[in-house]
């Protein structure tokens, strides 16, 4: 297979179901911890409810009981395997929420238990990548599955926009930064990265560094737009994911 950019397979297509009935699609990615592999996605994906009003997201009124994950097949780039993970043990959620923000943070970590024949291409929020400069108006990419659409096979779609707020400043006193990007339904849970194709790249300390190939920095997780009329999107910072 021709060269594939790693972020194209790090994003995973997910489908939220209630007892086998599809409700919605979204995006997720994995991280590795001392306790094993976890799936990271938005809290509103797994609850099936809006973060603000708690109303069901699905027109059916249903909320999910399971999450179906389209994983990369082990040692077979360009092939995929479908796995199911329950969202509840009895009636207790299996996912973990941010240690201080709790349900206010729109991202969760779900332990993965069904990984036979699965290849994991995980992000590491503690080591998000080279310290390339990512400031206001610099380009960032939301890599996911708008409307459940793929870019061929189950490779993710790249939507690229610009950082719309100061990285050092928290939006609404939460670990959030804003982006200006035409992202849509289905991209909730997408990793957001700064991707540079190589060559001379500006670094955070004001210097420049030469890279022989593509380089990326993990910025955070996309969780939707500030309102339905705007292309300004919400990104929970990598540092908050690391706290989780």
C-alpha positions as CSV (number, residue, x, y, z in Angstrom):
1,X,0.0,0.0,0.0
2,X,1.2,3.5,-0.8
3,X,2.4,5.7,2.1
4,X,-0.4,6.5,4.5
5,X,-0.2,9.4,7.0
6,X,-0.3,7.9,10.5
7,X,-3.2,10.2,11.7
8,X,-5.4,8.8,9.0
9,X,-5.5,5.5,10.8
10,X,-5.3,6.9,14.4
11,X,-8.8,8.2,14.1
12,X,-11.5,5.4,14.6
13,X,-15.0,5.4,13.2
14,X,-17.5,4.6,16.0
15,X,-21.2,3.8,16.0
16,X,-23.4,4.2,19.0
17,X,-26.1,1.6,19.4
18,X,-29.0,0.7,21.7
19,X,-29.4,-3.1,21.8
20,X,-28.1,-3.4,18.2
21,X,-30.1,-0.4,16.9
22,X,-27.8,2.3,15.4
23,X,-28.3,5.7,16.9
24,X,-25.4,7.9,15.7
25,X,-21.8,7.8,14.5
26,X,-18.8,9.6,15.8
27,X,-15.0,9.5,16.0
28,X,-12.6,8.2,18.7
29,X,-8.9,7.4,19.2
30,X,-6.9,5.4,21.6
31,X,-4.3,6.0,24.3
32,X,-2.1,3.6,26.2
33,X,-1.9,3.7,30.0
34,X,-0.3,1.7,32.7
35,X,-3.7,0.0,33.1
36,X,-4.0,-0.9,29.4
37,X,-5.6,0.7,26.3
38,X,-8.4,3.2,26.5
39,X,-10.7,4.7,23.9
40,X,-11.1,8.5,24.0
41,X,-14.2,10.1,22.7
42,X,-16.7,12.8,23.6
43,X,-18.9,12.3,26.7
44,X,-22.0,13.3,24.7
45,X,-21.3,10.4,22.3
46,X,-21.4,7.7,25.0
47,X,-24.3,9.3,27.0
48,X,-26.3,10.0,23.8
49,X,-27.3,13.3,25.4
50,X,-26.5,17.0,24.8
51,X,-24.0,18.3,27.3
52,X,-26.1,21.4,28.1
53,X,-29.7,20.3,28.1
54,X,-29.2,16.6,28.6
55,X,-31.8,15.9,25.9
56,X,-31.3,12.8,23.7
57,X,-29.3,13.4,20.6
58,X,-31.0,10.8,18.5
59,X,-34.4,11.5,16.9
60,X,-35.5,8.2,18.3
61,X,-35.1,9.4,21.9
62,X,-32.8,6.4,22.5
63,X,-29.5,6.5,24.3
64,X,-26.7,4.1,23.6
65,X,-25.9,0.8,25.4
66,X,-23.0,-0.2,23.3
67,X,-20.3,1.3,21.1
68,X,-19.1,-0.3,17.9
69,X,-15.5,0.5,16.9
70,X,-14.0,0.0,13.5
71,X,-10.4,-0.9,14.5
72,X,-7.3,-1.3,12.4
73,X,-6.6,-5.0,11.7
74,X,-3.4,-6.3,13.2
75,X,-0.4,-6.2,10.8
76,X,-2.8,-5.4,7.9
77,X,-2.7,-1.7,7.2
78,X,-5.8,-0.9,5.0
79,X,-7.9,-3.6,6.6
80,X,-10.3,-3.2,9.5
81,X,-12.1,-5.3,12.2
82,X,-15.3,-4.4,13.9
83,X,-15.5,-4.7,17.7
84,X,-18.2,-4.1,20.2
85,X,-17.7,-2.7,23.7
86,X,-20.6,-2.4,26.3
87,X,-20.9,1.1,27.8
88,X,-22.4,-0.1,31.1
89,X,-21.6,-2.9,33.6
90,X,-25.1,-3.6,34.9
91,X,-26.3,0.0,35.1
92,X,-22.9,1.5,36.0
93,X,-21.1,3.4,33.2
94,X,-17.8,1.8,32.3
95,X,-16.2,5.0,31.1
96,X,-14.1,7.3,33.2
97,X,-14.5,11.1,33.4
98,X,-12.1,13.9,34.2
99,X,-11.0,13.7,37.9
100,X,-12.1,17.3,38.8
101,X,-14.4,18.5,36.0
102,X,-16.4,15.3,35.9
103,X,-19.4,15.5,33.6
104,X,-18.6,19.1,32.8
105,X,-15.7,17.9,30.5
106,X,-17.0,16.6,27.2
107,X,-14.5,13.7,26.9
108,X,-14.2,10.3,28.5
109,X,-11.9,7.2,28.6
110,X,-13.4,3.8,28.0
111,X,-11.3,0.7,28.8
112,X,-10.9,-1.5,25.8
113,X,-11.5,-5.3,26.4
114,X,-12.1,-6.6,22.9
115,X,-8.8,-6.3,21.1
116,X,-8.2,-9.7,19.4
117,X,-6.6,-9.1,16.0
118,X,-6.5,-5.3,16.6
119,X,-3.6,-3.0,15.8
120,X,-3.5,0.1,18.0
121,X,-2.1,3.4,16.7
122,X,-2.4,5.4,19.9
123,X,-1.9,9.1,20.8
124,X,0.1,10.0,23.9
125,X,-1.3,13.2,25.5
126,X,1.8,13.3,27.8
127,X,4.1,13.4,24.8
128,X,2.0,15.2,22.1
129,X,4.9,15.5,19.7
130,X,7.7,17.9,18.8
131,X,7.2,21.4,20.3
132,X,6.3,23.0,17.0
133,X,4.9,26.5,17.2
134,X,1.0,26.5,17.1
135,X,-0.4,29.9,17.7
136,X,-3.4,31.9,16.6
137,X,-4.2,31.6,12.9
138,X,-1.8,28.6,12.5
139,X,-3.4,25.6,10.7
140,X,-4.8,22.6,12.6
141,X,-6.6,19.6,11.4
142,X,-9.7,17.8,12.7
143,X,-9.4,14.2,11.6
144,X,-12.6,12.1,11.8
145,X,-15.7,11.0,10.0
146,X,-18.2,13.8,9.2
147,X,-21.7,12.3,8.8
148,X,-20.1,8.9,9.2
149,X,-18.2,9.4,5.9
150,X,-14.8,7.9,5.3
151,X,-12.1,9.0,2.8
152,X,-12.0,5.5,1.2
153,X,-11.8,2.2,3.1
154,X,-12.2,3.4,6.7
155,X,-9.5,6.0,6.5
156,X,-10.4,9.3,8.2
157,X,-11.3,12.6,6.6
158,X,-9.1,15.6,7.3
159,X,-10.8,18.9,7.9
160,X,-8.3,21.7,8.2
161,X,-8.8,25.2,9.7
162,X,-7.1,27.6,12.0
163,X,-6.5,28.0,15.7
164,X,-8.9,30.8,16.8
165,X,-7.8,31.5,20.3
166,X,-4.6,32.0,22.3
167,X,-3.3,28.5,23.3
168,X,-2.3,29.8,26.7
169,X,-5.8,31.1,27.5
170,X,-8.7,28.9,28.6
171,X,-12.1,29.5,27.0
172,X,-14.9,29.9,29.6
173,X,-12.4,29.1,32.3
174,X,-12.2,25.5,31.0
175,X,-9.2,23.7,29.4
176,X,-10.6,24.6,25.9
177,X,-9.2,26.4,22.9
178,X,-11.2,27.4,19.8
179,X,-10.6,26.6,16.2
180,X,-12.1,28.0,13.0
181,X,-12.9,25.0,10.9
182,X,-15.9,23.7,8.8
183,X,-16.3,20.6,11.0
184,X,-19.7,18.8,11.3
185,X,-21.7,16.1,12.9
186,X,-19.8,12.8,13.2
187,X,-16.5,14.5,13.9
188,X,-17.3,14.7,17.6
189,X,-14.4,12.9,19.3
190,X,-11.9,13.6,16.6
191,X,-8.2,14.2,17.5
192,X,-7.1,17.7,16.6
193,X,-3.5,18.0,15.5
194,X,-1.0,20.5,14.0
195,X,0.5,18.6,11.0
196,X,3.5,19.9,9.0
197,X,4.8,18.1,5.9
198,X,8.4,18.5,6.8
199,X,11.3,20.8,5.9
200,X,12.0,23.8,8.1
201,X,9.3,24.1,10.8
202,X,8.9,26.9,13.3
203,X,9.3,25.8,17.0
204,X,7.8,27.2,20.1
205,X,11.0,28.7,21.4
206,X,11.3,30.9,18.3
207,X,13.9,28.7,16.5
208,X,13.4,26.6,13.4
209,X,14.1,22.9,13.0
210,X,14.5,20.7,9.9
211,X,12.4,17.6,9.6
212,X,13.0,14.9,7.0
213,X,9.3,14.0,6.9
214,X,5.9,14.8,8.3
215,X,5.7,15.9,11.9
216,X,2.6,16.5,14.0
217,X,1.6,17.7,17.4
218,X,-1.5,16.5,19.3
219,X,-3.6,19.5,20.3
220,X,-6.7,17.9,21.8
221,X,-10.2,16.5,21.1
222,X,-12.9,18.2,19.1
223,X,-16.3,18.3,20.7
224,X,-18.5,20.4,18.4
225,X,-19.2,24.0,17.5
226,X,-20.1,26.9,19.9
227,X,-23.5,27.0,18.2
228,X,-25.2,25.7,15.0
229,X,-24.6,29.0,13.1
230,X,-20.9,29.1,13.6
231,X,-17.8,27.4,12.3
232,X,-16.0,28.1,15.6
233,X,-15.3,24.8,17.2
234,X,-14.4,23.6,20.7
235,X,-11.2,21.6,21.4
236,X,-10.5,20.2,24.8
237,X,-6.8,20.5,25.4
238,X,-4.3,17.6,25.4
239,X,-3.2,18.5,28.9
240,X,-6.8,17.9,30.2
241,X,-6.9,14.5,28.5
242,X,-3.6,13.7,30.2
243,X,-5.2,14.6,33.6
244,X,-7.9,12.0,32.8
